[in-house]
Structure formats: structure tokens, C-alpha cells
């Protein structure tokens, strides 16, 4: 079942529990490091649901 579960950042799909997500990133052309990424277009690899990808700050706010 594919749904739109965007809005609450999550490191796993809330539908199927998969931790493998597809996100859109941009790479720095000199260092090849990720320079930016889009949080609201993450997609679960397994069930294709749309979710909001997390950041390290989301983990900190969850633990407080």
C-alpha cells in the first residue's frame, strides 16, 4: 500500500518499516560530498510511500 506520510520526520517507513529510503541529493562538484538534500520527497524503497526524511536534529528533539 502506497501512502503520503510526509510531515513527521522518520528514519523508517511508517507503513512497512523499511529503513531504506530514496532521497534527492546534490553533490559538491569539488569534494563529491552531499551539499544539499530534500527532506519532503523521501520515498520508501519497498512500498513506495512518500515520507519526510530525518536529520540529526530530529533525533535530538525526539530524545529530549
Steps between C-alpha positions, in 0.01 A plus 500: 500500500648837399404809704616857552636503856701822471509746788660314791869419442573129530807281435272209403184466295196522730310262271736206445790575738770506233805713582607524135388835356549674169574873534608776262848635572741745343876437505779755533683497168844529663478280810229257381333535843125548532443875502120506524206265516122519488320366807139500382544280195640188666354178364500155659687256277270211593144639495563835320322706766608865523648603835702783651865404545656572840803708596726465806305786663183290484671227706606756760149643536354150527735409787421813705 
